[in-house]
Amino acid sequence: MNISTYFRMRAREFGDNLVAIDGERKTTYSQLEERSNKVANWLKDTGIKPGERAIIYLPNCTEYFYFMYGAYKAGIVAIPLNYRFQKEELRYVLKDSGAVIIFTLSRHAAVMSELQKEEGGIQQIVIADGGDKKTGTICLDTILDKYPFDTEIHPALDSDLAMIMYTSGTTGRPKGVKQTHRNNIASAEGFAFTQRITSSDRFFCIAPLFHVGGTIASLSAILTGGAVVFTPGGWDPIRFLETVEENKVTWAFLVGLMGAQLATVENLEKYDLSSLKHVAFGGSPIPAAMYEKFEKKYEVNTFELYGRTEHVGSSINYDVNDKRVPGSVGKLLTQIMKGKLVDPVSGKDVAPGQPGELIVIGENITPGYWNKPEENAKLFTKDGWQHTGDVFVQDENGYLFFKERTDDMIISGGENIYPGEIIPVLAGHPKVADAFVLGVPHDDWGQQVAAVIVKKDPGLTEQELLDFCGTRKDLSGYKKPRAIKFVDAMPKTASMKIDKGALLKLFKK
């Protein structure tokens, strides 16, 4: 079954139920069905063919669903893209994906029109909050006014691509993770099952829809007839509490930084939070101290979960009836996948209680990266198991404890960042002889991006380098270093690799 057919079944069953709450705007299943049908009809009328790609470059909002489900119904592959990507990052994704449609906001129209002229290939730019002849864009309202409210769903197979989700790349370029209809449905169903999500649930979605966590969390709610709750304007702890009270939120999926902020809120008795039953944290390892503070203040079922874009969602979490085990991210989601811990070098299974890399196989696992055959060869074992690059220990009850990564990925505030994206930028400064980037511990973000620099010019200062990064248009803000240290030479291990342990010591308080 494809996502479109699944959603249509739910729209017919729960037509008058709310599917999205976006500030003061409320949308029912029937309304989403009709409006996404209109978008699908416009895509067909425009001549976009099934299998072609459409970028969704938006913050969380109801219109996201119009575009995403409209694309699915027309057989178009959706590309939910980080709306903080800068022009050059956008240019790369456009060229790599071959996208022909862009859905975005009016404030991005000028940049998108420039890229359309410079690169070609882009056939249409649709603006969710307006459109004008000057930029050659189309207004969403025009589509909703003009096109019929019913459509025939493209008969996509469950093995067909539903979306390509771009994540940071180890080599400095984002990688497109292919996700099939079955990948998404399996992951959403698995999560909904372990969490017992029903049509009466209202799911607070602060995780961005261009992240797999936000996509699967929202899909879990929608495929069970529940509602997704957005907060216009982004994250704010007080606004979150007000939203829970006003909309009777039952579920929330947050990152650790948000939990830390909520744990410091005073006068909590002002808010009626009786509807809130479950809070899940993900995106980065959660400090034990944060859990203790949060759980002491909020009487809700709280747990941590683990997932990857390549897993198309959460692959390790807690059953809603399980009590959280301190330090553990839960158990493997065995309803849809298999996993085992192996020695990263030999590939042999490790003994219980011993650390090993988690490798997985299952219905939710991506078929691979878009246009990256060499990366795909590294991603999978010869017999089809996927490498995670993450080391765990499993206890006698099956609970998994995250230990470390086998690669250099930095997880900061829920964002995955690879040093390979940042090092070339730093090395491009005329006063830099050598550069290295790593993640260092941060109380709120989990990790922050830090850089170690060998100077070519003795006059180079930390502030000069930070200002240089701040002006770059090829590096999103969250990827830019927050701390810089200078060394005379990069420390090396006996095997002549960069000694990351020695560099980490430079940033200890």
Backbone hydrogen bonds, N-H to C=O, Kabsch-Sander energy under -0.5 kcal/mol:
donor,donor_aa,acceptor,acceptor_aa,energy
6,Y,2,N,-2.0
7,F,3,I,-2.9
8,R,4,S,-2.6
9,M,5,T,-2.0
10,R,6,Y,-1.7
11,A,7,F,-2.8
12,R,8,R,-2.1
13,E,9,M,-1.7
14,F,10,R,-3.2
17,N,14,F,-1.8
19,V,27,T,-3.1
20,A,27,T,-1.8
21,I,228,V,-2.7
22,D,25,R,-3.2
23,G,230,F,-1.0
25,R,22,D,-1.9
27,T,20,A,-2.6
29,Y,14,F,-0.6
29,Y,17,N,-2.0
30,S,15,G,-2.4
32,L,28,T,-2.4
33,E,29,Y,-2.5
34,E,30,S,-2.3
35,R,31,Q,-2.7
36,S,32,L,-2.4
37,N,33,E,-1.7
38,K,34,E,-1.9
39,V,35,R,-1.8
40,A,36,S,-2.3
41,N,37,N,-2.6
42,W,38,K,-2.3
43,L,39,V,-2.3
44,K,40,A,-2.2
45,D,41,N,-2.5
46,T,42,W,-2.2
47,G,43,L,-0.7
47,G,44,K,-0.9
48,I,43,L,-1.9
51,G,75,G,-2.9
52,E,49,K,-2.2
54,A,77,V,-2.5
55,I,101,I,-2.9
56,I,79,I,-2.6
57,Y,55,I,-0.6
57,Y,103,F,-3.2
58,L,56,I,-0.7
64,Y,61,C,-1.0
65,F,61,C,-0.6
65,F,62,T,-1.2
66,Y,62,T,-1.2
67,F,63,E,-2.3
68,M,64,Y,-2.9
69,Y,65,F,-2.5
70,G,66,Y,-1.6
71,A,67,F,-2.4
72,Y,68,M,-2.2
73,K,69,Y,-2.2
74,A,70,G,-1.4
75,G,72,Y,-1.5
76,I,71,A,-2.8
77,V,52,E,-2.8
78,A,76,I,-0.6
78,A,162,A,-2.3
79,I,54,A,-2.6
81,L,56,I,-2.6
81,L,79,I,-0.6
85,F,82,N,-2.0
88,E,473,K,-0.8
90,L,86,Q,-2.6
91,R,87,K,-2.6
92,Y,88,E,-2.0
93,V,89,E,-2.0
94,L,90,L,-2.7
95,K,91,R,-2.3
96,D,92,Y,-2.9
97,S,93,V,-2.9
98,G,94,L,-1.8
99,A,94,L,-0.6
100,V,53,R,-2.6
101,I,53,R,-1.1
102,I,124,Q,-1.7
103,F,55,I,-3.1
104,T,102,I,-0.5
104,T,126,V,-2.7
108,H,105,L,-1.7
109,A,106,S,-1.3
112,M,108,H,-2.4
113,S,109,A,-2.5
114,E,110,A,-2.1
115,L,111,V,-2.3
116,Q,112,M,-2.2
117,K,113,S,-1.9
118,E,114,E,-2.6
119,E,115,L,-2.9
120,G,115,L,-0.6
120,G,116,Q,-1.4
123,Q,100,V,-2.5
123,Q,121,G,-0.6
124,Q,100,V,-1.6
126,V,102,I,-3.1
127,I,138,I,-3.4
128,A,104,T,-3.1
128,A,126,V,-0.6
130,G,127,I,-1.0
136,G,132,D,-0.6
137,T,132,D,-1.7
138,I,125,I,-2.6
140,L,127,I,-2.4
142,T,139,C,-0.7
143,I,139,C,-1.3
144,L,140,L,-2.4
145,D,141,D,-2.1
146,K,142,T,-1.9
147,Y,143,I,-2.1
153,I,151,T,-0.5
154,H,73,K,-2.7
156,A,154,H,-2.6
160,D,157,L,-1.6
162,A,179,Q,-3.0
163,M,179,Q,-2.0
164,I,78,A,-2.2
165,M,177,V,-2.3
166,Y,80,P,-0.5
166,Y,164,I,-0.6
167,T,175,K,-2.6
172,G,169,G,-1.3
175,K,167,T,-2.8
177,V,165,M,-2.6
177,V,175,K,-0.7
178,K,176,G,-0.6
178,K,368,G,-2.3
179,Q,163,M,-2.4
181,H,160,D,-1.9
182,R,158,D,-2.8
184,N,180,T,-1.9
185,I,181,H,-2.5
186,A,182,R,-2.9
187,S,183,N,-2.1
188,A,184,N,-2.6
189,E,185,I,-2.9
190,G,186,A,-2.6
191,F,187,S,-2.3
192,A,188,A,-2.7
193,F,189,E,-2.3
194,T,190,G,-2.1
195,Q,191,F,-2.0
196,R,192,A,-0.7
196,R,193,F,-0.8
197,I,192,A,-1.9
201,D,198,T,-1.6
203,F,227,A,-3.3
204,F,202,R,-0.6
204,F,251,W,-3.3
205,C,203,F,-0.5
205,C,229,V,-2.8
206,I,204,F,-0.7
206,I,253,F,-0.7
207,A,253,F,-0.5
211,H,208,P,-2.0
214,G,208,P,-0.7
215,T,211,H,-2.2
216,I,212,V,-2.6
217,A,213,G,-2.2
218,S,214,G,-2.1
219,L,215,T,-2.2
220,S,216,I,-2.6
221,A,217,A,-1.6
222,I,218,S,-2.5
223,L,219,L,-2.8
224,T,221,A,-0.9
225,G,222,I,-1.3
226,G,221,A,-3.0
227,A,201,D,-2.1
228,V,19,V,-2.3
229,V,203,F,-3.1
230,F,21,I,-3.3
230,F,228,V,-0.5
234,G,231,T,-1.6
240,F,236,D,-2.4
241,L,237,P,-2.0
242,E,238,I,-2.4
243,T,239,R,-2.4
244,V,240,F,-2.5
245,E,241,L,-2.1
246,E,242,E,-2.9
247,N,243,T,-2.5
248,K,244,V,-0.9
249,V,244,V,-1.2
250,T,202,R,-2.0
251,W,202,R,-2.2
252,A,278,H,-1.4
253,F,204,F,-1.4
254,L,252,A,-0.5
254,L,280,A,-3.1
256,G,282,G,-0.5
258,M,255,V,-1.0
259,G,255,V,-1.5
260,A,256,G,-2.3
261,Q,257,L,-1.9
262,L,258,M,-2.6
263,A,259,G,-1.9
264,T,261,Q,-1.2
265,V,262,L,-1.2
270,K,267,N,-1.8
271,Y,268,L,-1.9
273,L,271,Y,-1.0
276,L,273,L,-1.2
277,K,250,T,-2.2
278,H,250,T,-1.9
279,V,301,N,-2.7
280,A,252,A,-2.8
281,F,303,F,-2.3
282,G,254,L,-1.8
290,M,287,P,-0.6
291,Y,287,P,-1.5
292,E,288,A,-2.3
293,K,289,A,-2.2
294,F,290,M,-2.8
295,E,291,Y,-3.2
296,K,292,E,-1.5
297,K,293,K,-1.1
298,Y,294,F,-2.7
299,E,297,K,-0.5
300,V,298,Y,-1.7
301,N,277,K,-2.8
302,T,300,V,-0.6
303,F,279,V,-1.7
305,L,281,F,-2.3
306,Y,316,I,-2.8
308,R,313,G,-1.3
311,H,308,R,-1.2
312,V,309,T,-1.3
313,G,308,R,-1.5
315,S,306,Y,-2.1
316,I,306,Y,-2.2
317,N,331,K,-2.0
320,V,194,T,-3.0
322,D,319,D,-2.5
328,S,325,V,-2.5
329,V,400,L,-2.0
330,G,400,L,-0.6
331,K,317,N,-2.4
333,L,315,S,-2.7
334,T,332,L,-2.1
336,I,333,L,-1.6
337,M,333,L,-1.0
338,K,361,I,-3.3
340,K,359,I,-2.0
342,V,357,E,-2.4
343,D,348,K,-3.0
347,G,343,D,-2.6
350,V,341,L,-2.0
353,G,394,Q,-1.2
354,Q,351,A,-2.1
356,G,392,F,-2.2
357,E,342,V,-2.7
358,L,390,D,-2.6
359,I,340,K,-2.5
359,I,357,E,-0.5
360,V,386,Q,-2.0
361,I,338,K,-2.2
363,E,336,I,-2.1
364,N,336,I,-0.5
365,I,362,G,-1.2
366,T,310,E,-2.6
370,W,176,G,-3.3
372,K,369,Y,-0.9
376,N,372,K,-2.3
377,A,373,P,-1.7
378,K,374,E,-1.1
379,L,375,E,-1.8
380,F,376,N,-1.5
381,T,385,W,-3.3
384,G,381,T,-1.8
386,Q,360,V,-3.8
387,H,379,L,-3.4
388,T,358,L,-1.3
391,V,404,E,-3.6
392,F,356,G,-2.6
393,V,401,F,-1.6
395,D,399,Y,-2.4
398,G,395,D,-1.8
400,L,330,G,-2.8
401,F,393,V,-2.6
402,F,400,L,-0.5
403,K,391,V,-3.1
404,E,391,V,-1.1
406,T,389,G,-4.2
407,D,389,G,-0.6
410,I,417,I,-3.7
412,S,410,I,-0.6
412,S,415,E,-2.3
413,G,411,I,-0.5
413,G,445,W,-2.7
415,E,412,S,-1.9
417,I,410,I,-3.2
417,I,415,E,-0.5
421,E,418,Y,-2.1
422,I,418,Y,-0.5
422,I,419,P,-1.3
423,I,419,P,-2.8
425,V,422,I,-0.6
426,L,422,I,-2.0
427,A,423,I,-3.0
428,G,424,P,-0.9
429,H,426,L,-1.8
432,V,429,H,-2.0
433,A,454,V,-2.9
434,D,454,V,-1.6
436,F,452,V,-2.0
438,L,450,A,-2.3
440,V,448,Q,-2.3
442,H,446,G,-1.6
446,G,442,H,-1.5
447,Q,445,W,-1.3
448,Q,440,V,-2.3
450,A,438,L,-2.6
451,A,483,A,-2.3
452,V,436,F,-3.0
453,I,485,K,-2.7
454,V,434,D,-2.7
455,K,453,I,-0.6
455,K,487,V,-0.5
456,K,431,K,-3.4
457,D,431,K,-1.6
460,L,457,D,-2.0
465,L,461,T,-1.7
466,L,462,E,-2.5
467,D,463,Q,-2.7
468,F,464,E,-1.8
469,C,465,L,-2.2
470,G,466,L,-2.0
471,T,467,D,-1.0
471,T,468,F,-0.7
472,R,468,F,-0.5
472,R,469,C,-1.1
479,K,476,S,-1.7
480,K,477,G,-1.3
482,R,449,V,-3.0
483,A,449,V,-1.0
485,K,451,A,-2.3
487,V,453,I,-2.4
493,T,497,K,-2.9
496,M,493,T,-2.1
499,D,491,P,-2.5
500,K,498,I,-1.3
503,L,499,D,-1.6
504,L,500,K,-2.7
505,K,501,G,-1.3
506,L,502,A,-0.6
506,L,503,L,-1.0
507,F,503,L,-0.5
507,F,504,L,-1.4
508,K,505,K,-1.0
